[in-house]
Amino acid sequence: MFRFFVLLFFTAGWSMVTGQQSQKKITIHSENNQVIDATTEPAIQYLNGDVKLFHSNAYMYCDTAVLRGSLLKMYYNVVLLQNDTIRIFADSARYDGDSLIAYIYGNITLENGPGRKLYTTFLRYDVKNKIGYYTRNARLVDGNSTLISKRGTYRLNDRIAWFYEKVKVTGEDFDLVSDSLSYHTQTQMTRFLAPVLIHSDSADIYSRGGWFDLDDKTGDFIGDAQYTEGSTKAAADTISYNGKSDQVSLKSAVLSNYVSEKDTAAARVISYDRKNEVYVLKQKAWYKGESNEVTGEDIYFDKKTEKFVVSGRSRVSDPPSIIEADSLDYNKSIKYGKADGNVVWRDTSARTTIIADHVVYRGENNFMKASNDKGRPLFITEIDKDTLYMKADTLRSFRSIRERVIVPDKRTSRRGQKESDSKIMVRDTMATDSITSDIQKDTIRTGIMDTFDYFTGIRNVRIFKSDMQAVCDSLVYGKKDSVFTLYKAPFVWSDSSQIAGDTIDIFMKDKKMDRLTVRQQATILSSDDLIFFNQVRGRFLEAFFKEGKIYRMDVKGDAQVVYYLYDKEKGYSGVNTTEASNMTFYLDNNKLTDIFNYREPRSRVLPMKTTDHEAIKVKGFKWNILVRPKSSDDL
């Protein structure tokens, strides 16, 4: 009877008594049935049916509970609520009101905000600090992302979860594997606490550490970072990826490397905009594409337009062009280039090089201009297994569209061939103004327009080749006919001979000197001792070369020759002076062998001692040897 009244008393008065206890006591708000065993200390309370309890700002619900002092066991449909955002559902739980620790079992679901749930089978939950610990595998679902690990810690106040052992993160279009990482549930930011591998349908990213935003698909992969996508591979100390803008950035203390099927890049910093196909390489940059190779301190490359902007000492290889400069702006699609500072511009197909302070190039009209702040730009080309060097105040190339003209090659008839055998030659009229008037009158104009490319040296032109040197005011080279034209007081030297006139044309064939013409006031001077000079003069002169040496000369119009004769002891025996309308000279190893005079020749031989050698000098005689370049350094 006494036991019954004790149970009845506790049943009726429990809520009032516990309400007067300290906050460490667990309070019961509701239950359908309650049985109290007062024989134990403290008493044991058995609660059944719609059980509702409260402790330390946490509401707890279950179907059945056993409470003994500060120890609580809950069974079936267990729910723990905190702060309107934290909800834990489980099969059973054991709660210590003194330590404020709950041990939760069964099919556990922990919710912390909408769309965010953690699933596990065992959870140690710190009610006071709102921290969950799991050691039997767990799965966190947050929107479109799922995180799985063997064990971990979830700090619900800070919204941060730590995942350890066999961690896997699955997003909409990627999987992440690591041994440990942290995850911020509000920002969806993951931080890697161990090496990590991210795999998508097309790419893999590996690093030893870093972070990744699962929502924005951005992150930094730090430490031995590697990126692989098909044949594309990237390696750096740090790889930064922005999934929304589809940009990849590589950073390294030494060099980052990027290799794809068509592109290879290296620099300390590499940024690649994959959507727009733009590369930005900084510090010790190098890029190689299908047809381009570029080096420089910094490189900007738009692959769609093939535009390069390079700073620092730069090198662009775009065969046949190779360009080196301190800074460079080069756009292949519009064929534009601007190079500044110690420029070296090579054309490997033409075997030419330009060295200058500044070079501007526009490929649409084949325009190029090379200039210097101090000194003069240098042009280098290979001719006849030798090197030709040329300097001028300005070097320039351009393109001209001109009417095609056809002229008969009268040279064949002058060599004794039948007129019917003469060749019909298509000529560039700008490059061959040296054709005499009797040839020009036979010119046939076709009405067909041809494209001609020219290279020019403007003002103070100086040329050096081992077997030929020249100076003039300006020069034009016609690429179609391979003709150098020297204007305004040109002088050309070959061995001991000096050639001068109003205008000189040098015709090239197979990179060799084929013939040379002099227009108006043509003179050739040569001397063995620089005292007595062999001299040839006429209105028009044409010289023909074989193996780099003159073997024939034709002089037309008021032809005049002064030629010194030798005796058997190679001493001077006299001087021959001849005048004629036209003359033809034949030479062997630079020595005169035959002279043919045409149209009333007048010739005489004068004695050496009684002849006034100054008086017999041809009109326009000028021995200009002091301006002759002695080497390429003398230009």
C-alpha positions as CSV (number, residue, x, y, z in Angstrom):
1,M,0.0,0.0,0.0
2,F,2.8,2.4,0.8
3,R,4.6,1.7,-2.5
4,F,1.3,2.5,-4.4
5,F,1.0,5.9,-2.7
6,V,4.6,6.8,-3.4
7,L,4.1,6.0,-7.1
8,L,0.9,8.0,-7.1
9,F,2.5,11.0,-5.5
10,F,5.4,11.1,-8.0
11,T,3.0,10.7,-10.9
12,A,0.9,13.7,-9.8
13,G,3.6,16.0,-8.7
14,W,6.6,15.4,-11.0
15,S,6.2,18.4,-13.2
16,M,5.9,20.7,-10.3
17,V,9.0,19.3,-8.5
18,T,11.3,19.2,-11.5
19,G,10.3,22.7,-12.3
20,Q,11.9,23.8,-9.1
21,Q,15.2,22.0,-9.9
22,S,18.3,23.4,-11.5
23,Q,18.8,23.7,-15.3
24,K,20.8,20.5,-15.2
25,K,17.6,18.5,-14.5
26,I,15.7,17.1,-17.4
27,T,12.1,18.3,-17.5
28,I,9.2,16.3,-18.8
29,H,6.5,18.2,-20.8
30,S,4.3,15.5,-21.9
31,E,3.7,11.7,-21.9
32,N,0.8,9.4,-22.0
33,N,1.9,7.0,-19.3
34,Q,4.5,7.3,-16.6
35,V,5.7,4.9,-14.0
36,I,8.2,5.8,-11.3
37,D,10.4,3.3,-9.4
38,A,11.3,5.1,-6.2
39,T,13.2,2.1,-4.8
40,T,16.3,3.3,-6.5
41,E,18.4,6.4,-5.9
42,P,17.7,8.4,-7.9
43,A,14.3,7.2,-8.9
44,I,13.7,5.6,-12.3
45,Q,10.9,7.1,-14.4
46,Y,9.4,5.1,-17.3
47,L,7.7,7.3,-19.8
48,N,5.6,6.0,-22.6
49,G,3.6,7.5,-25.5
50,D,4.2,10.9,-27.0
51,V,7.1,11.7,-24.7
52,K,8.3,15.3,-24.7
53,L,11.4,16.4,-22.7
54,F,13.4,19.6,-22.5
55,H,17.0,20.2,-21.3
56,S,19.7,22.8,-21.9
57,N,17.7,24.5,-24.7
58,A,17.1,21.2,-26.4
59,Y,13.7,19.6,-27.0
60,M,13.6,15.8,-27.2
61,Y,10.8,13.6,-28.4
62,C,10.3,9.8,-28.5
63,D,7.8,7.0,-28.0
64,T,9.4,5.6,-24.9
65,A,11.9,6.9,-22.5
66,V,13.7,5.9,-19.2
67,L,14.9,8.7,-17.0
68,R,17.1,8.2,-14.0
69,G,18.4,11.5,-12.6
70,S,20.4,13.1,-15.4
71,L,20.6,10.0,-17.5
72,L,18.0,9.6,-20.2
73,K,17.3,6.7,-22.6
74,M,15.0,7.2,-25.5
75,Y,13.5,4.6,-27.9
76,Y,11.5,4.7,-31.1
77,N,11.0,7.9,-33.2
78,V,13.6,9.8,-31.4
79,V,13.8,13.5,-32.2
80,L,16.1,16.2,-30.9
81,L,15.5,19.9,-31.7
82,Q,17.6,23.0,-31.2
83,N,17.4,26.6,-32.4
84,D,14.6,25.8,-35.0
85,T,17.3,24.7,-37.4
86,I,18.9,21.6,-35.8
87,R,16.8,18.5,-36.0
88,I,18.1,15.0,-35.3
89,F,16.0,11.9,-36.0
90,A,17.0,8.4,-34.8
91,D,15.8,5.0,-33.5
92,S,17.2,5.4,-30.0
93,A,19.5,7.7,-28.0
94,R,21.2,7.8,-24.6
95,Y,21.6,11.3,-23.1
96,D,23.7,12.4,-20.1
97,G,22.3,15.6,-18.7
98,D,25.5,16.4,-16.7
99,S,27.9,16.2,-19.6
100,L,25.2,17.3,-22.1
101,I,26.3,14.5,-24.4
102,A,23.9,12.4,-26.4
103,Y,24.7,9.0,-28.0
104,I,22.3,8.5,-30.9
105,Y,21.8,5.1,-32.7
106,G,19.9,3.6,-35.6
107,N,18.8,5.3,-38.8
108,I,20.0,8.8,-37.9
109,T,19.1,11.9,-39.9
110,L,20.6,15.2,-38.8
111,E,19.2,18.3,-40.4
112,N,20.7,21.8,-40.2
113,G,18.8,24.0,-42.5
114,P,16.6,23.2,-45.6
115,G,18.0,20.7,-48.1
116,R,20.9,19.7,-45.8
117,K,20.9,16.3,-44.1
118,L,23.5,14.1,-42.5
119,Y,22.8,10.3,-42.5
120,T,24.6,7.9,-40.2
121,T,24.0,5.0,-37.8
122,F,25.8,6.3,-34.7
123,L,26.3,9.9,-33.6
124,R,27.9,11.3,-30.5
125,Y,26.2,14.7,-30.1
126,D,27.4,17.6,-27.8
127,V,24.2,19.4,-27.0
128,K,25.8,22.4,-25.4
129,N,28.3,23.1,-28.2
130,K,26.1,21.6,-30.9
131,I,28.8,19.3,-32.3
132,G,28.2,15.9,-33.8
133,Y,30.8,13.1,-33.9
134,Y,30.4,10.0,-36.0
135,T,32.6,7.0,-36.4
136,R,30.4,4.5,-38.4
137,N,30.3,6.1,-41.8
138,A,28.1,9.1,-42.7
139,R,26.6,10.8,-45.7
140,L,25.9,14.5,-45.9
141,V,23.5,15.7,-48.6
142,D,23.6,19.4,-49.2
143,G,21.6,20.5,-52.3
144,N,23.2,18.8,-55.3
145,S,26.3,17.7,-53.4
146,T,26.8,14.6,-51.3
147,L,29.7,14.0,-48.9
148,I,30.6,10.5,-47.6
149,S,33.3,9.5,-45.1
150,K,34.0,6.8,-42.5
151,R,34.2,9.3,-39.6
152,G,33.9,12.9,-38.9
153,T,32.9,16.0,-36.9
154,Y,30.0,18.3,-37.6
155,R,30.1,21.7,-35.8
156,L,26.5,22.9,-36.4
157,N,26.9,26.4,-34.8
158,D,29.9,27.1,-37.1
159,R,28.2,25.2,-40.0
160,I,31.5,23.3,-40.6
161,A,31.9,19.6,-41.0
162,W,35.2,17.6,-40.9
163,F,35.3,14.3,-42.9
164,Y,38.0,11.7,-42.3
165,E,38.9,8.4,-43.9
166,K,37.7,7.4,-47.4
167,V,36.1,10.7,-48.1
168,K,34.1,11.1,-51.2
169,V,32.2,14.1,-52.5
170,T,29.7,13.8,-55.4
171,G,28.4,16.9,-57.2
172,E,26.3,17.4,-60.3
173,D,29.2,16.7,-62.7
174,F,32.2,15.7,-60.5
175,D,33.5,13.3,-57.8
176,L,36.0,14.3,-55.2
177,V,38.1,11.7,-53.3
178,S,40.3,12.4,-50.3
179,D,41.3,11.1,-46.9
180,S,40.2,14.2,-45.0
181,L,38.6,17.6,-45.6
182,S,36.5,20.3,-44.1
183,Y,33.2,21.5,-45.5
184,H,31.3,24.7,-44.8
185,T,27.6,24.0,-45.2
186,Q,26.6,27.6,-45.7
187,T,29.2,28.5,-48.4
188,Q,29.7,24.9,-49.6
189,M,33.4,25.5,-49.4
190,T,35.6,22.4,-48.9
191,R,39.2,22.6,-47.6
192,F,41.5,19.7,-48.3
193,L,43.3,18.3,-45.2
194,A,45.0,15.6,-47.3
195,P,45.8,14.9,-51.0
196,V,42.7,15.2,-53.1
197,L,41.5,14.0,-56.5
198,I,38.6,15.5,-58.4
199,H,37.2,13.6,-61.3
200,S,34.7,14.8,-63.9
201,D,33.5,13.3,-67.1
202,S,36.3,15.0,-69.0
203,A,39.0,16.0,-66.4
204,D,40.9,15.1,-63.3
205,I,42.6,17.5,-60.8
206,Y,45.0,16.3,-58.1
207,S,46.8,18.2,-55.3
208,R,48.1,17.8,-51.8
209,G,45.9,20.5,-50.4
210,G,43.7,23.6,-51.2
211,W,40.0,24.4,-51.3
212,F,37.0,24.0,-53.6
213,D,33.6,25.7,-53.7
214,L,31.1,23.1,-54.6
215,D,28.5,25.7,-55.5
216,D,30.5,28.0,-57.7
217,K,32.9,25.3,-58.9
218,T,35.9,27.4,-58.0
219,G,39.0,26.5,-56.1
220,D,42.7,26.5,-55.5
221,F,44.6,23.2,-55.7
222,I,47.8,23.6,-53.8
223,G,51.0,21.5,-53.7
224,D,52.1,19.3,-56.6
225,A,48.9,20.3,-58.4
226,Q,48.1,18.3,-61.6
227,Y,45.3,18.8,-64.1
228,T,44.4,16.2,-66.8
229,E,41.8,16.4,-69.5
230,G,42.3,13.9,-72.3
231,S,45.6,14.7,-73.9
232,T,45.7,18.0,-71.9
233,K,47.9,18.1,-68.9
234,A,48.9,20.9,-66.5
235,A,51.3,20.9,-63.5
236,A,52.0,23.6,-61.0
237,D,52.5,24.4,-57.4
238,T,49.0,25.8,-57.4
239,I,46.2,25.3,-59.9
240,S,43.2,27.7,-59.6
241,Y,40.0,26.7,-61.4
242,N,36.8,28.8,-62.0
243,G,34.1,26.5,-63.3
244,K,31.6,29.3,-64.1
245,S,34.0,31.3,-66.3
246,D,35.9,28.1,-67.3
247,Q,39.3,29.6,-66.5
248,V,42.3,27.8,-65.3
249,S,45.3,29.5,-63.6
250,L,48.6,27.8,-62.8
251,K,51.2,29.3,-60.4
252,S,54.7,28.0,-59.5
253,A,57.8,29.2,-57.8
254,V,59.9,27.8,-60.7
255,L,57.7,27.0,-63.7
256,S,54.2,25.9,-64.4
257,N,53.5,23.6,-67.4
258,Y,50.5,23.3,-69.6
259,V,50.4,20.7,-72.5
260,S,47.5,20.0,-74.8
261,E,47.2,18.3,-78.2
262,K,47.9,21.6,-80.0
263,D,49.4,23.9,-77.4
264,T,52.3,23.8,-74.9
265,A,53.0,26.6,-72.4
266,A,55.4,27.2,-69.6
267,A,55.7,30.2,-67.2
268,R,55.6,30.9,-63.5
269,V,52.0,32.0,-63.9
270,I,49.7,30.6,-66.6
271,S,46.1,31.7,-67.0
272,Y,43.9,30.1,-69.6
273,D,40.4,31.3,-70.5
274,R,39.0,28.1,-72.1
275,K,35.8,29.7,-73.5
276,N,37.6,32.5,-75.3
277,E,40.8,30.6,-75.9
278,V,43.1,33.3,-74.4
279,Y,46.4,32.5,-72.7
280,V,48.2,34.9,-70.3
281,L,51.7,33.7,-69.4
282,K,53.7,35.7,-66.8
283,Q,57.4,35.5,-65.8
284,K,59.7,33.4,-68.0
285,A,57.0,32.7,-70.4
286,W,57.1,30.2,-73.3
287,Y,54.3,29.1,-75.7
288,K,54.3,26.7,-78.6
289,G,51.3,26.1,-80.8
290,E,50.8,24.2,-84.1
291,S,52.6,26.9,-86.1
292,N,53.9,29.4,-83.5
293,E,56.6,29.4,-80.8
294,V,56.9,32.4,-78.5
295,T,59.2,33.3,-75.6
296,G,59.2,36.4,-73.4
297,E,58.8,37.7,-69.9
298,D,55.1,37.9,-70.3
299,I,52.9,36.6,-73.1
300,Y,49.3,37.4,-74.0
301,F,47.9,35.1,-76.7
302,D,44.4,35.1,-78.2
303,K,44.3,31.8,-80.0
304,K,41.1,32.6,-82.0
305,T,42.7,35.7,-83.6
306,E,46.3,34.5,-83.2
307,K,47.3,37.7,-81.6
308,F,50.4,37.9,-79.4
309,V,51.4,40.7,-77.1
310,V,54.8,39.9,-75.5
311,S,56.8,42.0,-73.0
312,G,60.3,41.5,-71.9
313,R,62.8,39.9,-74.2
314,S,60.5,38.1,-76.6
315,R,60.8,35.6,-79.4
316,V,57.9,34.6,-81.8
317,S,58.4,31.7,-84.2
318,D,55.8,31.8,-86.9
319,P,57.5,30.1,-89.9
320,P,58.9,31.4,-92.0
321,S,59.1,34.4,-89.7
322,I,61.1,34.4,-86.4
323,I,60.9,37.6,-84.4
324,E,62.9,38.6,-81.3
325,A,62.4,41.9,-79.4
326,D,62.2,43.5,-76.0
327,S,58.5,43.9,-76.5
328,L,56.2,42.6,-79.2
329,D,52.7,42.9,-80.5
330,Y,51.9,40.3,-83.2
331,N,48.6,39.4,-84.7
332,K,48.8,36.6,-87.2
333,S,45.1,36.7,-88.3
334,I,45.4,40.2,-89.5
335,K,49.1,39.8,-90.3
336,Y,50.2,42.7,-88.0
337,G,53.4,43.0,-86.0
338,K,55.0,45.7,-84.0
339,A,58.4,44.9,-82.3
340,D,60.4,47.4,-80.2
341,G,63.9,47.2,-78.7
342,N,66.8,45.2,-80.1
343,V,64.6,43.6,-82.8
344,V,65.8,40.7,-84.8
345,W,63.3,39.8,-87.6
346,R,64.2,36.6,-89.6
347,D,62.5,35.2,-92.7
348,T,63.8,31.6,-92.9
349,S,62.4,31.0,-96.3
350,A,64.1,34.0,-97.9
351,R,67.1,33.6,-95.6
352,T,67.0,37.2,-94.6
353,T,67.4,39.0,-91.2
354,I,66.6,42.6,-90.1
355,I,68.2,44.0,-86.9
356,A,66.7,47.3,-85.7
357,D,65.3,49.2,-82.8
358,H,61.8,49.2,-84.2
359,V,60.0,47.1,-86.8
360,V,56.3,47.5,-87.9
361,Y,54.8,44.9,-90.2
362,R,51.4,44.8,-91.9
363,G,51.1,41.6,-93.9
364,E,47.9,42.6,-95.9
365,N,50.0,44.8,-98.1
366,N,53.4,43.3,-97.2
367,F,54.4,46.6,-95.5
368,M,57.4,46.6,-93.2
369,K,59.4,49.5,-91.7
370,A,62.5,49.1,-89.7
371,S,64.2,52.1,-88.0
372,N,66.6,52.9,-85.2
373,D,66.7,55.5,-82.4
374,K,70.5,55.7,-82.8
375,G,72.5,54.2,-85.6
376,R,70.8,52.5,-88.5
377,P,68.9,49.2,-89.0
378,L,70.7,46.3,-90.6
379,F,69.5,43.9,-93.4
380,I,71.2,40.5,-93.8
381,T,70.6,38.0,-96.6
382,E,72.3,34.9,-98.0
383,I,73.5,35.3,-101.7
384,D,75.6,32.9,-103.6
385,K,76.8,30.9,-100.5
386,D,77.8,34.3,-99.0
387,T,76.2,36.9,-96.8
388,L,75.2,40.3,-97.9
389,Y,74.9,43.1,-95.2
390,M,73.1,46.3,-95.8
391,K,72.4,49.4,-93.7
392,A,70.2,52.4,-94.4
393,D,68.5,55.1,-92.3
394,T,65.2,53.3,-92.9
395,L,64.5,49.9,-94.2
396,R,61.0,49.4,-95.7
397,S,59.1,46.8,-97.8
398,F,55.8,47.3,-99.6
399,R,53.5,45.8,-102.2
400,S,52.5,47.3,-105.6
401,I,49.9,46.2,-108.1
402,R,51.1,47.0,-111.6
403,E,50.2,46.2,-115.2
404,R,52.0,43.2,-116.7
405,V,54.2,44.2,-119.6
406,I,56.1,41.9,-122.1
407,V,59.3,42.9,-123.7
408,P,61.5,40.9,-126.1
409,D,64.9,39.9,-124.8
410,K,67.2,41.5,-127.3
411,R,70.3,40.3,-125.6
412,T,70.0,37.0,-127.4
413,S,70.4,38.7,-130.8
414,R,73.3,40.7,-129.5
415,R,75.0,37.4,-128.6
416,G,74.8,36.3,-132.2
417,Q,71.5,34.3,-132.0
418,K,68.7,34.6,-134.5
419,E,66.1,37.3,-133.7
420,S,63.5,34.5,-133.8
421,D,65.2,32.7,-131.0
422,S,64.9,35.7,-128.6
423,K,63.0,35.1,-125.4
424,I,59.8,36.9,-124.5
425,M,60.2,38.1,-120.9
426,V,57.6,39.3,-118.5
427,R,59.1,42.2,-116.6
428,D,58.5,44.3,-113.5
429,T,58.6,47.8,-115.0
430,M,59.6,49.4,-111.7
431,A,62.5,47.1,-111.2
432,T,63.8,47.2,-114.7
433,D,63.8,50.8,-115.7
434,S,67.3,50.1,-116.8
435,I,66.0,48.6,-120.1
436,T,67.1,50.9,-122.8
437,S,64.8,52.9,-124.9
438,D,65.1,50.7,-128.0
439,I,63.9,47.8,-125.9
440,Q,61.2,49.8,-124.2
441,K,59.6,50.8,-127.5
442,D,58.9,47.1,-128.1
443,T,57.0,46.8,-124.8
444,I,53.6,45.0,-125.0
445,R,51.1,46.1,-122.4
446,T,48.8,43.2,-121.5
447,G,46.2,44.9,-119.2
448,I,46.8,42.1,-116.7
449,M,47.6,43.3,-113.2
450,D,50.4,41.6,-111.3
451,T,51.5,41.9,-107.7
452,F,55.0,43.0,-107.0
453,D,56.8,43.0,-103.6
454,Y,59.6,45.5,-103.0
455,F,62.2,46.0,-100.3
456,T,63.8,49.4,-100.0
457,G,66.7,51.1,-98.2
458,I,66.1,54.8,-97.7
459,R,69.0,57.3,-97.4
460,N,72.6,56.5,-96.8
461,V,72.6,52.9,-98.0
462,R,75.8,50.9,-97.5
463,I,76.2,47.3,-98.6
464,F,79.0,44.7,-97.8
465,K,79.5,41.3,-99.4
466,S,82.8,39.6,-99.4
467,D,83.2,40.0,-103.2
468,M,81.0,43.1,-103.7
469,Q,80.4,46.4,-101.8
470,A,78.2,49.3,-102.6
471,V,77.0,52.7,-101.4
472,C,74.1,54.8,-102.7
473,D,71.4,57.2,-101.4
474,S,68.5,54.7,-101.8
475,L,67.8,51.1,-102.9
476,V,64.9,49.1,-104.2
477,Y,64.8,45.3,-104.4
478,G,62.1,43.7,-106.6
479,K,61.4,40.3,-105.2
480,K,59.6,39.1,-108.4
481,D,62.6,39.6,-110.7
482,S,65.2,39.5,-107.9
483,V,66.6,42.9,-109.0
484,F,68.5,45.4,-106.7
485,T,68.2,49.0,-108.0
486,L,70.6,51.6,-106.5
487,Y,69.6,55.2,-106.9
488,K,71.4,58.6,-106.6
489,A,75.2,58.5,-107.0
490,P,75.6,54.7,-106.5
491,F,79.0,53.1,-106.4
492,V,79.7,49.4,-106.6
493,W,83.0,47.7,-106.0
494,S,84.1,44.2,-107.0
495,D,87.7,43.2,-106.4
496,S,89.7,46.1,-107.7
497,S,86.9,47.5,-109.9
498,Q,84.6,50.4,-109.1
499,I,81.3,50.8,-111.0
500,A,79.4,54.1,-110.9
501,G,76.6,55.9,-112.7
502,D,73.2,57.5,-112.3
503,T,71.4,54.3,-111.4
504,I,72.7,50.7,-111.1
505,D,70.6,47.5,-111.4
506,I,71.9,44.2,-110.0
507,F,70.0,41.2,-111.4
508,M,70.0,38.0,-109.2
509,K,69.4,34.5,-110.4
510,D,69.2,31.5,-108.0
511,K,70.7,33.7,-105.3
512,K,73.7,34.6,-107.5
513,M,74.6,37.8,-109.3
514,D,73.6,37.2,-112.9
515,R,74.1,40.7,-114.5
516,L,74.5,44.3,-113.7
517,T,73.4,47.4,-115.6
518,V,74.4,51.1,-115.2
519,R,72.1,53.8,-116.5
520,Q,73.5,57.2,-117.5
521,Q,77.1,58.3,-117.0
522,A,78.2,54.7,-116.5
523,T,81.9,54.3,-115.5
524,I,84.0,51.4,-114.5
525,L,87.4,52.1,-112.9
526,S,90.1,49.6,-111.9
527,S,93.7,49.8,-110.8
528,D,96.4,47.5,-109.6
529,D,98.5,50.2,-108.1
530,L,96.0,53.1,-107.4
531,I,98.1,55.3,-109.7
532,F,97.0,54.4,-113.2
533,F,93.4,53.4,-113.8
534,N,91.7,51.3,-116.4
535,Q,88.5,53.1,-117.3
536,V,85.3,52.4,-119.2
537,R,82.6,55.0,-119.8
538,G,79.3,55.1,-121.6
539,R,75.6,56.2,-121.4
540,F,74.5,52.6,-120.6
541,L,76.6,49.6,-119.4
542,E,75.6,46.0,-118.9
543,A,77.9,43.4,-117.3
544,F,77.3,39.7,-117.2
545,F,78.5,37.4,-114.3
546,K,79.6,33.8,-114.2
547,E,80.6,32.2,-110.9
548,G,80.6,35.7,-109.3
549,K,82.9,37.3,-111.8
550,I,82.3,39.5,-114.8
551,Y,83.0,37.7,-118.1
552,R,81.4,40.2,-120.5
553,M,80.5,43.9,-120.6
554,D,78.4,45.8,-123.2
555,V,78.7,49.6,-123.3
556,K,76.2,51.6,-125.3
557,G,76.2,55.2,-126.3
558,D,79.4,57.3,-126.5
559,A,81.5,54.4,-125.3
560,Q,85.0,55.2,-124.2
561,V,87.8,53.0,-122.8
562,V,91.2,53.8,-121.3
563,Y,93.3,50.7,-121.0
564,Y,96.9,50.4,-119.7
565,L,99.2,47.9,-121.6
566,Y,101.8,45.7,-120.0
567,D,105.1,44.3,-121.3
568,K,106.4,40.9,-120.7
569,E,107.9,42.0,-117.4
570,K,104.4,43.2,-116.3
571,G,105.6,46.8,-116.5
572,Y,103.5,49.5,-118.2
573,S,104.3,49.8,-121.9
574,G,101.6,52.3,-122.9
575,V,98.0,53.3,-122.7
576,N,95.2,52.6,-125.2
577,T,92.3,55.0,-125.6
578,T,89.3,54.0,-127.7
579,E,86.1,55.8,-128.5
580,A,83.1,54.2,-130.3
581,S,79.4,54.2,-130.3
582,N,79.2,50.8,-128.7
583,M,81.7,48.4,-127.2
584,T,81.8,44.8,-126.0
585,F,84.4,43.5,-123.6
586,Y,85.3,39.9,-122.7
587,L,87.2,39.1,-119.5
588,D,88.8,36.0,-118.0
589,N,89.4,36.0,-114.3
590,N,88.9,39.8,-114.2
591,K,91.5,40.2,-117.0
592,L,90.5,41.8,-120.3
593,T,90.9,39.4,-123.2
594,D,88.9,40.9,-126.1
595,I,87.4,44.2,-127.1
596,F,84.8,44.7,-129.9
597,N,84.1,48.2,-131.1
598,Y,81.1,49.1,-133.1
599,R,80.2,52.1,-135.3
600,E,83.2,54.2,-136.3
601,P,85.7,53.3,-133.5
602,R,88.7,55.6,-132.9
603,S,91.6,54.1,-131.1
604,R,95.1,55.1,-130.3
605,V,98.0,53.9,-128.2
606,L,99.9,56.5,-126.2
607,P,103.4,56.3,-124.6
608,M,103.5,56.2,-120.8
609,K,106.1,58.9,-120.2
610,T,104.8,61.6,-122.5
611,T,101.0,61.1,-121.8
612,D,99.1,63.5,-119.6
613,H,97.3,60.8,-117.6
614,E,95.0,63.3,-116.0
615,A,93.9,64.6,-119.3
616,I,92.9,61.2,-120.7
617,K,90.7,60.4,-117.7
618,V,87.1,59.7,-118.8
619,K,84.4,62.2,-118.1
620,G,82.9,61.7,-114.6
621,F,86.0,60.0,-113.3
622,K,85.7,59.7,-109.5
623,W,87.7,57.2,-107.5
624,N,85.6,57.0,-104.4
625,I,87.5,54.3,-102.6
626,L,87.4,56.1,-99.2
627,V,83.7,55.4,-98.8
628,R,84.0,51.7,-99.7
629,P,82.9,49.5,-96.8
630,K,85.8,47.3,-95.7
631,S,83.7,44.9,-93.6
632,S,80.2,44.4,-92.2
633,D,81.3,46.5,-89.2
634,D,82.1,49.4,-91.5
635,L,78.5,49.9,-92.5
